[in-house]
Amino acid sequence: MTHQTTLRQAVSVRGIGLHTGQEVELTLCPAPPDTGYVFRRADLNGFEVAATPRHVTHVSYATTLMRAGVMVSTVEHVLSALYGYGIDNAILDVTNCEVPILDGSARPFVEAIAKAGTLALAAPRQVLRIERRIEVIEGNRRLSIEPDDGFFIESVIDFNHPCIGRQTFACEVTPETYRREIAPARTFGFLAEAETLRKHGLVRGATLENAIVLDAKRILSPEPLRFPDEFARHKALDIVGDFALLGLPLQGRIRAERSGHGLHSALIGRLLREANAWTITGDALTGSAAARAATKAVAALAVHG
């Protein structure tokens, strides 16, 4: 695909927020070229919060965006669906402060996008190509990105639980592989942590139907695993969603071991601050003034502070 894309028509989904437990409707709308992804709080006169790294404010158990005190939380699954599906531009109208969790995966969002259809725009698509390896390490957790010919993710997780253990999932991310191999993977959590999290205002909307819930020995949720390595696949889903904040299709290989939203945010911030680690490519832009302007705009997305 050499041109940017958007949705052909608006489409809505409705559910509850994973952490707030409140009802919310999300409407995915078409957007013009170079919009990227912009959340619009329909309950606050359409106040806009662009999905960019500079608006990331919390990364504990979900990715939360905030601008001028206005928040939109748990954005990673819908952003993952848009980015993985190959949609470059969308306005996301949301009627509350949190995106609905639905079944805990990106599959319902992918189904909504398919229903809306894809529209090719006149503007050329740009690609953020990784030129040099960047890595962040926190204890036994690490995340790196390095040059590659496509967009690849290798996700390794390691949980001391009989239903999880050590799992590895590796995949080239294309719209087809994303829809088939990544989007259906559900979020997961542990019953032992639920009470503590609720005391901190989290997982108030969690149920056995919108997450894979585990006790010390077994899976409590009634639906069987969709993949034997569903846990590692969901980590890949989250990686796609957080890297959607870059705003451009990515050409590079991500290797993750025990990663989470905080590590994703740290790597994105470091990557964007090191301008010699990436370039902007595109047939209509390479070597042009437009390419230099695009590079400057992407660099401005870096997390400051």
N, C-alpha and C positions, 0 to 999 in steps of 0.2 A: 504494500500500500504506500503510494507516494504522496497522497494528499491527506490532510487532516480529516477527521470524522466527527460526527455528532449523532445524536438520536434523531430518528425521522419524525417522531412525535412524542408527546409527554406520556408517561406511564407512572402509576402510583402503587405503592405497597403500604400495608398498615400492620402494626403490631405493637409490642411493648418494648421498652428499653431494658437492656440486660441489667443495668445498674440502678436506674431510677424506678423501674417497674411501672412506668406511666405509659399510657396509650400515646401513640405518635403515628402520623402519616408522613411518608416521604414520597415526593413526586420528582422524578427524574425528567428534566426538560431539555430540549435542544438548546444549543448555544452557538454563537458565531465563532469564527476562527480565532485562535490565540486566547480564548477564554480560560482554558484549563478546566479545573473543577472548582466551582464556587457554591458553597452552601448559603442558603437564604432562609433566615428565620421568619417563616410566614406568620408566626405568632408575635413577632416584634417588628411589624411594618416592613418586612422584607429586608431586614438588616443582613448585610453580606459578610461572610467570613470565607476568604479564599483558602483552599486546601494547599498551603505551602508550608515549607519547614519553619519559616519565621513565626507562624501562628500556632505551632505546636506548644502546648503549655503543660500537659500532663501525659505521662507514658506509663502509668502504673495500671496494669490489667486492661488497658485500652488506650487508644490514641485519641487525645482530646485537642481540639483547636479552639483558640480564643482570640478575639479582636475587640479592643475597647471594652473589655469586661463581658462581652457576649460569647457564650460557649456553645460548641457543638461537639458532642462526645461519641465515642465508639464508632468512629468514621471508617475504620480500616477495612471492614468487609465490603461495603458498597464501593469504596475506592478501588479495592482489589478487583471487584467484578468489572468496573469500568475499564481499568488499566489492562487487566488480563484479556478482556474482550476486544480491546483495540479501539475504544472510544476515547478520543482526545479532548473533547469539550462537552461539558454538561453543567447546567444549573440544577442544584439539588434543593428543592423547597422542603423544609422540615417544620413540623408544627410544634415541636418541643425541643428540648436541649440535647436529646440523644436520638441517634439513628436506631430504628427498630432492629432487634436481634433476629427476628423471624425464627428459622430453625437452627441458628448458630453457625451456618455456613454462608458461602456466597452464592449458592445455587439459586435461591429465590430471586436474588438481584439479577443474575444472569438470565433467568427465565423472563424477568420483566424487560430487560434490555432487548432480548430476542423478540419479544412481543412488540416493542416500540419500533424496532428496525434501525438500521444504520444508514446514515446519509453522508456521502463523500462531499467535502467542501472544496472550494477552489484553491485555498491556500495550501502551499506545500507542507508536508510533514517534516519536522526536524527530529534528529535522533541525538541523544546524549551518549557519546561513545567513550568508554573508559580507555585511557591511554597508559595508566600506571597503577600498580597494585596499591591499595590502601587497606589497612587493617586496624581494628580496635579490639582490645582485650580487656576483660574485667574478670579476674580470677580464672575460673575454669570455663568461662564463656568467651567466645570469640566470633568475630564477623569480619569478613573481608570481601573486597570486590576487585576484580582484575580484568584485563582485556580479554575479549573473546569475540567470535564472529556473530554470535546471536545473543539472546537473553537466556541465561541458564541460572538455575538455583539448585544448590545442594544443601539440604537441611538435615542436620543430625540432632537428635534429642536423646536424652538419657535420664530416665526417671526410675527411681527405686520402687517400682510397683510391678506386680506380676502381670498386669495387663498391658504394660507399656515397655519397660526396659529400654534398651538402646535401639533406636530406629533411624534409618537413613532413607531419605527420599531425594532423588535427583531427576531433573526434568528440564528440557528446553521449553521455555514458556512461549507458546504461540496462542492465538485465540482458540485453536482447536484443542491443544493439550490442556490449556487452562480450563476450558469448559468441562472436559472429560476427566482430568486427573487431579485437579486442584480445587475447583469451586465447590464440589460436594462435601469437602472435609469440614467437620464441625468443630467448634471450639470445645474445650474440655476443662473440667475443674474437679476439685477434691472436696468431698463432703466435710472432711475434718476442718477445712479452712473456711467453710461457708459462714459460720456464726461470727467469727472474727471479722470477716469482710463485711458482713451486714452491719456490725457495730461501727464500721468506718464508712457507712453509707453506700456500700457496693453490693452487687449481685442481688438486689431486691427483686429483680424480675427473673432471676434464674429459675428454670424448671427442668424436669427430666426430659422435656420435649425440645428445649432450645439449647441444650448443651449435653455433652457426654459427661455424666456425673459418675465419679468413682468413690467407693469407700476404700478401706484398707486392702481389700482383697479382690473386689470384683467391680464390674460396671453395673450401675443401677438403672441407667436409662433403658427404656423398653426396646428401642430400635437397635438392632445389631450394628456392629461396625460396618461402615460402607466400604472400607478398605482395611486390610490387616495393619497397615501403617498409617491409619487415618490421622493419628496424633502428629506425626512428622509432616504429613501433607498440610495439616492446618497451619503449622508454623510457616510453611512455604506460602500459604495463602496470606498470612499476616505480613510476610516480607513483601509480597507484591503490593499489598495495600499501603504499607508505609512508604515504599519507594515510588508509589504513584504521586507522592508529594513533590517529586522532582519536576513534574509537569511535562515531561517529554519521554517518549519511548526510550528504553535503555538498551544499550549494546554492551554487554559485559557479563561476567560470571560472578555470582554471589555464593560464597561458602559460609554457612552458618553452623555453629555448634553451640547448643544450649542458648540460643539468642532469644531476645524479647524486644518489646517496643522501645525500651530505653536504649538498647544497643543499636537498634536500627536508626534511631534518631541521632545517636552519637556518630555513627559512620556517615550518615547523610551530611551532617554538619561539617565534619572533617573533610569529606570529599569536595563539597562546594567551596570550602575555603582554600583548597589547594588547586588552583586553576590550571596548573600544568598536568593534572591527573585526568583531564577529560577535555573533549572538544565537542562542538556542535556540528553535525553533518547534515547534508541534505542536498539533493541534486541542484535545487534552485538557489541554494544559499552558500555552498562551499566557496570560500575565498571572497565572498561578497561583503559589502557594507552591512547587508541584512544579517549575515552570519555573525559578524562582529557585534552587532546590536543584540542578537539573540544570546550570544555568549555572555555579554554584560548583564542582560536581564536575568539569566539563570543564576549567575554568580550572586546577584542581589538577593536571591532566595535564602542564602546561607543563614543558619542559626547564629545569632549574635550573642555576645556576652560570655 
